[in-house]
Amino acid sequence: MTSTKIFATGVTGYIGGDALYAISQAHPEFEWTCLVRNSDRGGLIASQYRKAKLVYGTLDDTQMLEEEAKKANVVLNFANADHEAAATALCKGLAAHSPKDPGYLIHTSGTGLLLVDDIQAKTYGWAASKIYDDWDGLSVVTSLPDDAPHRKVEKLVLNASEEHSISVKTAIVSPPTIYGKGRGPGNQRGHQVYELARCTIEKQEGLQVGNGENFWPNVHVYDLSDCYLKLVEAAVKGDENVTWNKEGYYFTENGEHVWGEISRRVAMEVHDQGLTPSGNVRSIDEDEANKLTPMGAALWGANSRCRSIRAGKLLGWTPKERILEEELPDVVASEAQRLKLSGVIEGHAAKVAG
């Protein structure tokens, strides 16, 4: 590739924004085209990335997505992991590439895929022993039931890569719980643990789903972005040692946590920062968790267990950032500041928070 052209969706989001930063820092020569929803979001990107071309629209503008994918060497889909029409359009556009110059799609999914058993059985707060991996156990991951979260679009991407294997190269990146302040032009806030901190502050007590014994993997957003960077570099180089299509599946974890333990640590940190009267933790059920945050029972109470092997073996990906437990004081402080600015925190808590 003489001049690498990248088309990206979701770059004002948490994952996409940080990846945009990391890839642009490493390769300022890349030419970016970014899909943005409106001029406000476009302005955020333009203020930091003046050379980036902006196209305005949504994931429903499938003709536009197809045309942009035709022109791009690499497509980075950071937007909605469950938008079937968008994924179809991107794959269709990339299929127009020639076998000598294939188009690459790096699609963002998530380890929510692995929640399927607990969601179906409604077993929240219990530990599960099943651990998936993206190496010897990859075929198990890519044959999970169609009603598993994210599975429909993953299947669509995998099928497209099989149908057009000589002109389309795909990789699915499956992040777990993500933490750390993002470096992107838009949203810089993670979700699961940040929502837990928010709810702990608002409810003035720690919260865990059921017994809180369930597991999730985790990764710092900087480390996640480094994996995207390495995949893009492999695509640009045409690295034959890196696997794509049916073997192009990459978990991105740097260890795992037990949600009950994280709930206790968050509750104590909120208390230590003077925002609650105690560090006590209360058990909540499925309905209450879902009222506190969308899919709260699954995100805080189901099991998502995996091991990231492929990225380390083939990309040399090695997470370097601090672990989740070390990040919690900053998570709590950032949520306290956010709630203070929105007027939720008042009185003594507001004074202590800032």
Contacts in CASP RR format, 6 or more apart in sequence:
PFRMAT RR
TARGET T0000
AUTHOR 0000-0000-0000
METHOD contacts of the structure
MODEL  1
MTSTKIFATGVTGYIGGDALYAISQAHPEFEWTCLVRNSDRGGLIASQYR
KAKLVYGTLDDTQMLEEEAKKANVVLNFANADHEAAATALCKGLAAHSPK
DPGYLIHTSGTGLLLVDDIQAKTYGWAASKIYDDWDGLSVVTSLPDDAPH
RKVEKLVLNASEEHSISVKTAIVSPPTIYGKGRGPGNQRGHQVYELARCT
IEKQEGLQVGNGENFWPNVHVYDLSDCYLKLVEAAVKGDENVTWNKEGYY
FTENGEHVWGEISRRVAMEVHDQGLTPSGNVRSIDEDEANKLTPMGAALW
GANSRCRSIRAGKLLGWTPKERILEEELPDVVASEAQRLKLSGVIEGHAA
KVAG
1 73 0 8 1.000
1 101 0 8 1.000
1 236 0 8 1.000
3 29 0 8 1.000
3 31 0 8 1.000
4 27 0 8 1.000
4 29 0 8 1.000
4 30 0 8 1.000
4 31 0 8 1.000
4 73 0 8 1.000
4 74 0 8 1.000
4 236 0 8 1.000
5 30 0 8 1.000
5 31 0 8 1.000
5 33 0 8 1.000
5 71 0 8 1.000
5 72 0 8 1.000
5 73 0 8 1.000
5 74 0 8 1.000
6 23 0 8 1.000
6 30 0 8 1.000
6 31 0 8 1.000
6 32 0 8 1.000
6 33 0 8 1.000
6 72 0 8 1.000
6 73 0 8 1.000
6 74 0 8 1.000
6 75 0 8 1.000
6 76 0 8 1.000
6 232 0 8 1.000
7 32 0 8 1.000
7 33 0 8 1.000
7 34 0 8 1.000
7 35 0 8 1.000
7 68 0 8 1.000
7 69 0 8 1.000
7 71 0 8 1.000
7 72 0 8 1.000
7 74 0 8 1.000
7 75 0 8 1.000
7 76 0 8 1.000
8 16 0 8 1.000
8 20 0 8 1.000
8 32 0 8 1.000
8 33 0 8 1.000
8 34 0 8 1.000
8 35 0 8 1.000
8 75 0 8 1.000
8 76 0 8 1.000
8 77 0 8 1.000
8 78 0 8 1.000
9 34 0 8 1.000
9 35 0 8 1.000
9 59 0 8 1.000
9 65 0 8 1.000
9 76 0 8 1.000
9 77 0 8 1.000
9 78 0 8 1.000
9 79 0 8 1.000
9 86 0 8 1.000
10 16 0 8 1.000
10 17 0 8 1.000
10 34 0 8 1.000
10 35 0 8 1.000
10 77 0 8 1.000
10 78 0 8 1.000
10 79 0 8 1.000
11 17 0 8 1.000
11 19 0 8 1.000
11 20 0 8 1.000
11 34 0 8 1.000
11 35 0 8 1.000
11 36 0 8 1.000
11 45 0 8 1.000
11 78 0 8 1.000
11 184 0 8 1.000
11 185 0 8 1.000
12 36 0 8 1.000
12 41 0 8 1.000
12 42 0 8 1.000
12 44 0 8 1.000
12 45 0 8 1.000
12 184 0 8 1.000
12 185 0 8 1.000
12 186 0 8 1.000
12 187 0 8 1.000
13 78 0 8 1.000
13 184 0 8 1.000
13 186 0 8 1.000
13 187 0 8 1.000
14 178 0 8 1.000
14 182 0 8 1.000
14 187 0 8 1.000
14 188 0 8 1.000
14 189 0 8 1.000
14 190 0 8 1.000
14 191 0 8 1.000
14 221 0 8 1.000
15 78 0 8 1.000
15 108 0 8 1.000
15 175 0 8 1.000
15 178 0 8 1.000
15 221 0 8 1.000
15 224 0 8 1.000
16 76 0 8 1.000
16 78 0 8 1.000
16 108 0 8 1.000
16 184 0 8 1.000
17 78 0 8 1.000
17 182 0 8 1.000
17 183 0 8 1.000
17 184 0 8 1.000
17 185 0 8 1.000
17 186 0 8 1.000
17 187 0 8 1.000
18 182 0 8 1.000
18 183 0 8 1.000
18 184 0 8 1.000
18 188 0 8 1.000
18 221 0 8 1.000
18 222 0 8 1.000
18 224 0 8 1.000
18 225 0 8 1.000
19 76 0 8 1.000
19 78 0 8 1.000
19 224 0 8 1.000
19 225 0 8 1.000
19 228 0 8 1.000
19 229 0 8 1.000
20 32 0 8 1.000
20 34 0 8 1.000
20 49 0 8 1.000
20 184 0 8 1.000
20 185 0 8 1.000
21 182 0 8 1.000
21 183 0 8 1.000
21 184 0 8 1.000
21 225 0 8 1.000
22 183 0 8 1.000
22 222 0 8 1.000
22 225 0 8 1.000
22 226 0 8 1.000
22 228 0 8 1.000
22 229 0 8 1.000
23 30 0 8 1.000
23 225 0 8 1.000
23 228 0 8 1.000
23 229 0 8 1.000
23 232 0 8 1.000
24 30 0 8 1.000
24 32 0 8 1.000
24 49 0 8 1.000
26 229 0 8 1.000
26 233 0 8 1.000
27 232 0 8 1.000
27 233 0 8 1.000
31 51 0 8 1.000
31 53 0 8 1.000
32 49 0 8 1.000
32 51 0 8 1.000
32 52 0 8 1.000
32 53 0 8 1.000
33 52 0 8 1.000
33 53 0 8 1.000
33 54 0 8 1.000
33 55 0 8 1.000
33 68 0 8 1.000
33 71 0 8 1.000
33 72 0 8 1.000
34 42 0 8 1.000
34 45 0 8 1.000
34 49 0 8 1.000
34 52 0 8 1.000
34 53 0 8 1.000
34 54 0 8 1.000
34 55 0 8 1.000
35 55 0 8 1.000
35 56 0 8 1.000
35 57 0 8 1.000
35 59 0 8 1.000
35 64 0 8 1.000
35 65 0 8 1.000
35 68 0 8 1.000
35 79 0 8 1.000
36 42 0 8 1.000
36 45 0 8 1.000
36 54 0 8 1.000
36 55 0 8 1.000
36 56 0 8 1.000
36 57 0 8 1.000
37 56 0 8 1.000
37 57 0 8 1.000
37 58 0 8 1.000
38 56 0 8 1.000
39 56 0 8 1.000
41 186 0 8 1.000
42 54 0 8 1.000
42 56 0 8 1.000
44 185 0 8 1.000
44 186 0 8 1.000
45 52 0 8 1.000
45 54 0 8 1.000
45 185 0 8 1.000
46 52 0 8 1.000
46 54 0 8 1.000
47 185 0 8 1.000
48 184 0 8 1.000
48 185 0 8 1.000
49 185 0 8 1.000
55 64 0 8 1.000
55 68 0 8 1.000
57 64 0 8 1.000
59 65 0 8 1.000
59 79 0 8 1.000
59 80 0 8 1.000
59 83 0 8 1.000
59 85 0 8 1.000
59 86 0 8 1.000
60 85 0 8 1.000
60 86 0 8 1.000
62 85 0 8 1.000
62 86 0 8 1.000
62 88 0 8 1.000
62 89 0 8 1.000
63 89 0 8 1.000
65 86 0 8 1.000
65 89 0 8 1.000
65 90 0 8 1.000
65 93 0 8 1.000
66 89 0 8 1.000
66 90 0 8 1.000
66 92 0 8 1.000
66 93 0 8 1.000
67 93 0 8 1.000
68 75 0 8 1.000
69 75 0 8 1.000
69 89 0 8 1.000
69 90 0 8 1.000
69 91 0 8 1.000
69 92 0 8 1.000
69 93 0 8 1.000
69 94 0 8 1.000
69 96 0 8 1.000
69 105 0 8 1.000
70 93 0 8 1.000
70 94 0 8 1.000
70 96 0 8 1.000
70 97 0 8 1.000
72 94 0 8 1.000
72 103 0 8 1.000
73 101 0 8 1.000
73 103 0 8 1.000
73 104 0 8 1.000
73 235 0 8 1.000
73 236 0 8 1.000
74 103 0 8 1.000
74 104 0 8 1.000
74 105 0 8 1.000
74 106 0 8 1.000
74 232 0 8 1.000
74 235 0 8 1.000
74 236 0 8 1.000
75 90 0 8 1.000
75 94 0 8 1.000
75 103 0 8 1.000
75 104 0 8 1.000
75 105 0 8 1.000
75 106 0 8 1.000
76 106 0 8 1.000
76 228 0 8 1.000
76 232 0 8 1.000
77 86 0 8 1.000
77 87 0 8 1.000
77 90 0 8 1.000
77 105 0 8 1.000
77 106 0 8 1.000
77 107 0 8 1.000
77 108 0 8 1.000
78 108 0 8 1.000
79 86 0 8 1.000
79 108 0 8 1.000
80 86 0 8 1.000
81 107 0 8 1.000
81 108 0 8 1.000
81 109 0 8 1.000
81 110 0 8 1.000
81 150 0 8 1.000
81 153 0 8 1.000
82 149 0 8 1.000
82 150 0 8 1.000
82 152 0 8 1.000
82 153 0 8 1.000
83 153 0 8 1.000
84 152 0 8 1.000
84 153 0 8 1.000
84 156 0 8 1.000
87 107 0 8 1.000
87 153 0 8 1.000
87 156 0 8 1.000
87 157 0 8 1.000
87 160 0 8 1.000
88 156 0 8 1.000
88 160 0 8 1.000
90 105 0 8 1.000
91 105 0 8 1.000
91 156 0 8 1.000
91 157 0 8 1.000
91 160 0 8 1.000
91 161 0 8 1.000
91 164 0 8 1.000
91 168 0 8 1.000
91 170 0 8 1.000
92 160 0 8 1.000
94 102 0 8 1.000
94 103 0 8 1.000
94 104 0 8 1.000
94 105 0 8 1.000
94 164 0 8 1.000
94 167 0 8 1.000
94 168 0 8 1.000
95 160 0 8 1.000
95 163 0 8 1.000
95 164 0 8 1.000
95 167 0 8 1.000
95 168 0 8 1.000
96 167 0 8 1.000
97 103 0 8 1.000
97 167 0 8 1.000
97 168 0 8 1.000
98 167 0 8 1.000
99 166 0 8 1.000
99 167 0 8 1.000
102 166 0 8 1.000
102 167 0 8 1.000
102 168 0 8 1.000
102 169 0 8 1.000
103 167 0 8 1.000
103 168 0 8 1.000
103 169 0 8 1.000
103 235 0 8 1.000
104 168 0 8 1.000
104 169 0 8 1.000
104 170 0 8 1.000
104 171 0 8 1.000
104 235 0 8 1.000
104 244 0 8 1.000
105 157 0 8 1.000
105 161 0 8 1.000
105 168 0 8 1.000
105 169 0 8 1.000
105 170 0 8 1.000
105 171 0 8 1.000
106 170 0 8 1.000
106 171 0 8 1.000
106 173 0 8 1.000
106 228 0 8 1.000
106 231 0 8 1.000
106 232 0 8 1.000
106 235 0 8 1.000
107 153 0 8 1.000
107 154 0 8 1.000
107 157 0 8 1.000
107 170 0 8 1.000
107 171 0 8 1.000
107 172 0 8 1.000
107 173 0 8 1.000
108 173 0 8 1.000
108 175 0 8 1.000
109 150 0 8 1.000
109 153 0 8 1.000
109 154 0 8 1.000
109 172 0 8 1.000
109 173 0 8 1.000
109 174 0 8 1.000
110 149 0 8 1.000
110 150 0 8 1.000
110 173 0 8 1.000
110 174 0 8 1.000
110 175 0 8 1.000
110 176 0 8 1.000
111 174 0 8 1.000
111 175 0 8 1.000
111 176 0 8 1.000
111 216 0 8 1.000
111 217 0 8 1.000
111 251 0 8 1.000
111 253 0 8 1.000
111 304 0 8 1.000
111 306 0 8 1.000
112 148 0 8 1.000
112 149 0 8 1.000
112 150 0 8 1.000
112 298 0 8 1.000
112 304 0 8 1.000
113 141 0 8 1.000
113 144 0 8 1.000
113 148 0 8 1.000
113 149 0 8 1.000
113 150 0 8 1.000
113 151 0 8 1.000
113 154 0 8 1.000
113 174 0 8 1.000
113 304 0 8 1.000
114 132 0 8 1.000
114 141 0 8 1.000
114 144 0 8 1.000
114 148 0 8 1.000
114 303 0 8 1.000
114 304 0 8 1.000
114 305 0 8 1.000
114 306 0 8 1.000
115 148 0 8 1.000
115 149 0 8 1.000
115 298 0 8 1.000
115 302 0 8 1.000
115 303 0 8 1.000
115 304 0 8 1.000
116 144 0 8 1.000
116 145 0 8 1.000
116 147 0 8 1.000
116 148 0 8 1.000
116 149 0 8 1.000
116 151 0 8 1.000
117 123 0 8 1.000
117 128 0 8 1.000
117 130 0 8 1.000
117 303 0 8 1.000
118 124 0 8 1.000
118 126 0 8 1.000
118 128 0 8 1.000
118 214 0 8 1.000
118 298 0 8 1.000
118 301 0 8 1.000
118 302 0 8 1.000
118 303 0 8 1.000
119 149 0 8 1.000
119 298 0 8 1.000
119 302 0 8 1.000
120 147 0 8 1.000
122 286 0 8 1.000
123 302 0 8 1.000
124 209 0 8 1.000
124 210 0 8 1.000
124 214 0 8 1.000
124 285 0 8 1.000
124 286 0 8 1.000
124 289 0 8 1.000
124 297 0 8 1.000
124 298 0 8 1.000
124 301 0 8 1.000
124 302 0 8 1.000
125 208 0 8 1.000
125 209 0 8 1.000
125 210 0 8 1.000
125 211 0 8 1.000
125 212 0 8 1.000
125 213 0 8 1.000
125 214 0 8 1.000
125 259 0 8 1.000
125 301 0 8 1.000
125 302 0 8 1.000
126 211 0 8 1.000
126 213 0 8 1.000
126 214 0 8 1.000
126 303 0 8 1.000
127 213 0 8 1.000
127 214 0 8 1.000
127 215 0 8 1.000
127 258 0 8 1.000
127 303 0 8 1.000
128 214 0 8 1.000
128 215 0 8 1.000
128 303 0 8 1.000
128 305 0 8 1.000
130 303 0 8 1.000
130 305 0 8 1.000
131 305 0 8 1.000
131 306 0 8 1.000
131 307 0 8 1.000
132 140 0 8 1.000
132 141 0 8 1.000
132 251 0 8 1.000
132 305 0 8 1.000
132 306 0 8 1.000
132 307 0 8 1.000
133 141 0 8 1.000
133 251 0 8 1.000
133 306 0 8 1.000
133 307 0 8 1.000
133 308 0 8 1.000
133 309 0 8 1.000
134 141 0 8 1.000
134 174 0 8 1.000
134 249 0 8 1.000
134 250 0 8 1.000
134 251 0 8 1.000
134 306 0 8 1.000
134 307 0 8 1.000
134 308 0 8 1.000
134 309 0 8 1.000
134 310 0 8 1.000
134 311 0 8 1.000
135 309 0 8 1.000
135 310 0 8 1.000
135 313 0 8 1.000
138 247 0 8 1.000
138 249 0 8 1.000
138 310 0 8 1.000
141 249 0 8 1.000
141 306 0 8 1.000
142 154 0 8 1.000
142 158 0 8 1.000
142 246 0 8 1.000
142 249 0 8 1.000
144 151 0 8 1.000
145 151 0 8 1.000
146 152 0 8 1.000
146 155 0 8 1.000
149 298 0 8 1.000
154 172 0 8 1.000
157 170 0 8 1.000
157 172 0 8 1.000
158 170 0 8 1.000
158 172 0 8 1.000
158 245 0 8 1.000
158 246 0 8 1.000
160 168 0 8 1.000
160 170 0 8 1.000
161 168 0 8 1.000
161 169 0 8 1.000
161 170 0 8 1.000
161 244 0 8 1.000
161 245 0 8 1.000
161 246 0 8 1.000
162 245 0 8 1.000
162 246 0 8 1.000
165 245 0 8 1.000
168 245 0 8 1.000
169 235 0 8 1.000
169 244 0 8 1.000
169 245 0 8 1.000
170 244 0 8 1.000
170 245 0 8 1.000
170 248 0 8 1.000
171 231 0 8 1.000
171 244 0 8 1.000
171 248 0 8 1.000
171 249 0 8 1.000
171 250 0 8 1.000
172 248 0 8 1.000
172 249 0 8 1.000
172 250 0 8 1.000
173 224 0 8 1.000
173 227 0 8 1.000
173 228 0 8 1.000
173 231 0 8 1.000
173 250 0 8 1.000
173 252 0 8 1.000
174 249 0 8 1.000
174 250 0 8 1.000
174 251 0 8 1.000
174 252 0 8 1.000
174 306 0 8 1.000
175 219 0 8 1.000
175 224 0 8 1.000
175 252 0 8 1.000
176 216 0 8 1.000
176 217 0 8 1.000
176 218 0 8 1.000
176 219 0 8 1.000
176 251 0 8 1.000
176 252 0 8 1.000
176 253 0 8 1.000
176 256 0 8 1.000
176 304 0 8 1.000
176 306 0 8 1.000
177 192 0 8 1.000
177 193 0 8 1.000
177 216 0 8 1.000
177 217 0 8 1.000
177 218 0 8 1.000
177 219 0 8 1.000
177 257 0 8 1.000
177 324 0 8 1.000
178 190 0 8 1.000
178 191 0 8 1.000
178 218 0 8 1.000
178 219 0 8 1.000
178 220 0 8 1.000
178 221 0 8 1.000
178 224 0 8 1.000
179 190 0 8 1.000
179 193 0 8 1.000
179 194 0 8 1.000
179 218 0 8 1.000
179 219 0 8 1.000
179 220 0 8 1.000
179 221 0 8 1.000
179 324 0 8 1.000
179 327 0 8 1.000
179 331 0 8 1.000
180 190 0 8 1.000
180 220 0 8 1.000
180 221 0 8 1.000
180 222 0 8 1.000
180 321 0 8 1.000
180 327 0 8 1.000
180 330 0 8 1.000
180 331 0 8 1.000
181 188 0 8 1.000
181 189 0 8 1.000
181 221 0 8 1.000
181 330 0 8 1.000
181 334 0 8 1.000
182 188 0 8 1.000
182 189 0 8 1.000
182 190 0 8 1.000
182 221 0 8 1.000
182 222 0 8 1.000
183 222 0 8 1.000
189 334 0 8 1.000
189 338 0 8 1.000
190 221 0 8 1.000
191 299 0 8 1.000
192 216 0 8 1.000
192 299 0 8 1.000
192 300 0 8 1.000
193 262 0 8 1.000
193 266 0 8 1.000
193 324 0 8 1.000
193 328 0 8 1.000
193 331 0 8 1.000
194 331 0 8 1.000
194 334 0 8 1.000
194 335 0 8 1.000
195 292 0 8 1.000
195 293 0 8 1.000
195 296 0 8 1.000
195 299 0 8 1.000
196 207 0 8 1.000
196 262 0 8 1.000
196 263 0 8 1.000
196 266 0 8 1.000
196 300 0 8 1.000
197 266 0 8 1.000
197 270 0 8 1.000
197 328 0 8 1.000
197 331 0 8 1.000
197 332 0 8 1.000
197 335 0 8 1.000
198 335 0 8 1.000
198 338 0 8 1.000
198 339 0 8 1.000
199 207 0 8 1.000
199 292 0 8 1.000
199 293 0 8 1.000
200 206 0 8 1.000
200 207 0 8 1.000
200 263 0 8 1.000
200 266 0 8 1.000
200 267 0 8 1.000
200 270 0 8 1.000
200 276 0 8 1.000
201 270 0 8 1.000
201 275 0 8 1.000
201 276 0 8 1.000
201 332 0 8 1.000
201 335 0 8 1.000
201 336 0 8 1.000
201 339 0 8 1.000
201 344 0 8 1.000
201 345 0 8 1.000
201 349 0 8 1.000
202 339 0 8 1.000
202 344 0 8 1.000
203 292 0 8 1.000
204 276 0 8 1.000
204 277 0 8 1.000
205 267 0 8 1.000
205 276 0 8 1.000
205 278 0 8 1.000
205 279 0 8 1.000
205 280 0 8 1.000
205 281 0 8 1.000
205 282 0 8 1.000
206 263 0 8 1.000
206 264 0 8 1.000
206 266 0 8 1.000
206 267 0 8 1.000
206 270 0 8 1.000
206 276 0 8 1.000
206 279 0 8 1.000
206 280 0 8 1.000
206 281 0 8 1.000
206 282 0 8 1.000
207 263 0 8 1.000
207 267 0 8 1.000
207 281 0 8 1.000
207 282 0 8 1.000
207 284 0 8 1.000
207 289 0 8 1.000
207 292 0 8 1.000
207 300 0 8 1.000
208 259 0 8 1.000
208 260 0 8 1.000
208 263 0 8 1.000
208 264 0 8 1.000
208 281 0 8 1.000
208 282 0 8 1.000
208 283 0 8 1.000
208 284 0 8 1.000
208 300 0 8 1.000
209 259 0 8 1.000
209 283 0 8 1.000
209 284 0 8 1.000
209 285 0 8 1.000
209 286 0 8 1.000
209 289 0 8 1.000
209 296 0 8 1.000
209 297 0 8 1.000
209 300 0 8 1.000
209 301 0 8 1.000
210 283 0 8 1.000
210 284 0 8 1.000
210 285 0 8 1.000
210 301 0 8 1.000
211 260 0 8 1.000
211 283 0 8 1.000
212 258 0 8 1.000
212 259 0 8 1.000
212 260 0 8 1.000
212 263 0 8 1.000
212 283 0 8 1.000
212 301 0 8 1.000
213 258 0 8 1.000
213 260 0 8 1.000
214 258 0 8 1.000
214 259 0 8 1.000
214 301 0 8 1.000
214 302 0 8 1.000
214 303 0 8 1.000
215 256 0 8 1.000
215 257 0 8 1.000
215 258 0 8 1.000
215 259 0 8 1.000
215 303 0 8 1.000
215 304 0 8 1.000
215 305 0 8 1.000
216 256 0 8 1.000
216 257 0 8 1.000
216 259 0 8 1.000
216 303 0 8 1.000
216 304 0 8 1.000
216 305 0 8 1.000
217 251 0 8 1.000
217 253 0 8 1.000
217 254 0 8 1.000
217 255 0 8 1.000
217 256 0 8 1.000
217 257 0 8 1.000
217 304 0 8 1.000
217 305 0 8 1.000
217 306 0 8 1.000
217 308 0 8 1.000
218 253 0 8 1.000
218 254 0 8 1.000
218 255 0 8 1.000
218 256 0 8 1.000
218 257 0 8 1.000
218 323 0 8 1.000
218 324 0 8 1.000
219 252 0 8 1.000
219 253 0 8 1.000
219 254 0 8 1.000
219 255 0 8 1.000
219 319 0 8 1.000
220 254 0 8 1.000
220 319 0 8 1.000
220 321 0 8 1.000
220 322 0 8 1.000
220 323 0 8 1.000
220 324 0 8 1.000
220 327 0 8 1.000
222 320 0 8 1.000
222 321 0 8 1.000
223 252 0 8 1.000
223 254 0 8 1.000
223 317 0 8 1.000
223 319 0 8 1.000
223 320 0 8 1.000
223 321 0 8 1.000
224 252 0 8 1.000
226 317 0 8 1.000
226 319 0 8 1.000
226 320 0 8 1.000
227 250 0 8 1.000
227 252 0 8 1.000
227 311 0 8 1.000
227 315 0 8 1.000
227 317 0 8 1.000
230 311 0 8 1.000
230 315 0 8 1.000
230 316 0 8 1.000
230 317 0 8 1.000
231 242 0 8 1.000
231 250 0 8 1.000
231 315 0 8 1.000
233 239 0 8 1.000
234 242 0 8 1.000
234 315 0 8 1.000
241 314 0 8 1.000
242 314 0 8 1.000
242 315 0 8 1.000
243 310 0 8 1.000
243 314 0 8 1.000
247 310 0 8 1.000
248 310 0 8 1.000
249 310 0 8 1.000
250 308 0 8 1.000
250 310 0 8 1.000
250 311 0 8 1.000
250 315 0 8 1.000
251 306 0 8 1.000
251 307 0 8 1.000
251 308 0 8 1.000
251 309 0 8 1.000
251 310 0 8 1.000
251 311 0 8 1.000
252 308 0 8 1.000
252 311 0 8 1.000
252 317 0 8 1.000
253 306 0 8 1.000
253 307 0 8 1.000
253 308 0 8 1.000
254 308 0 8 1.000
254 319 0 8 1.000
254 321 0 8 1.000
254 323 0 8 1.000
255 323 0 8 1.000
256 305 0 8 1.000
257 324 0 8 1.000
257 325 0 8 1.000
259 300 0 8 1.000
259 301 0 8 1.000
260 281 0 8 1.000
262 324 0 8 1.000
262 325 0 8 1.000
262 328 0 8 1.000
263 281 0 8 1.000
263 300 0 8 1.000
264 281 0 8 1.000
265 325 0 8 1.000
265 328 0 8 1.000
266 328 0 8 1.000
266 331 0 8 1.000
266 332 0 8 1.000
267 276 0 8 1.000
267 279 0 8 1.000
267 280 0 8 1.000
267 281 0 8 1.000
268 279 0 8 1.000
269 328 0 8 1.000
269 329 0 8 1.000
269 331 0 8 1.000
269 332 0 8 1.000
270 276 0 8 1.000
270 279 0 8 1.000
270 332 0 8 1.000
270 336 0 8 1.000
271 277 0 8 1.000
271 278 0 8 1.000
271 279 0 8 1.000
273 329 0 8 1.000
273 332 0 8 1.000
273 333 0 8 1.000
273 336 0 8 1.000
273 352 0 8 1.000
273 353 0 8 1.000
274 348 0 8 1.000
274 349 0 8 1.000
274 352 0 8 1.000
274 353 0 8 1.000
275 332 0 8 1.000
275 336 0 8 1.000
275 345 0 8 1.000
275 349 0 8 1.000
275 352 0 8 1.000
275 353 0 8 1.000
276 349 0 8 1.000
284 292 0 8 1.000
285 297 0 8 1.000
286 297 0 8 1.000
287 297 0 8 1.000
289 296 0 8 1.000
289 297 0 8 1.000
289 300 0 8 1.000
289 301 0 8 1.000
290 296 0 8 1.000
290 297 0 8 1.000
293 299 0 8 1.000
308 317 0 8 1.000
311 317 0 8 1.000
312 318 0 8 1.000
333 353 0 8 1.000
336 345 0 8 1.000
336 349 0 8 1.000
336 353 0 8 1.000
336 354 0 8 1.000
337 353 0 8 1.000
337 354 0 8 1.000
339 345 0 8 1.000
339 353 0 8 1.000
340 350 0 8 1.000
340 353 0 8 1.000
340 354 0 8 1.000
343 350 0 8 1.000
345 353 0 8 1.000
END
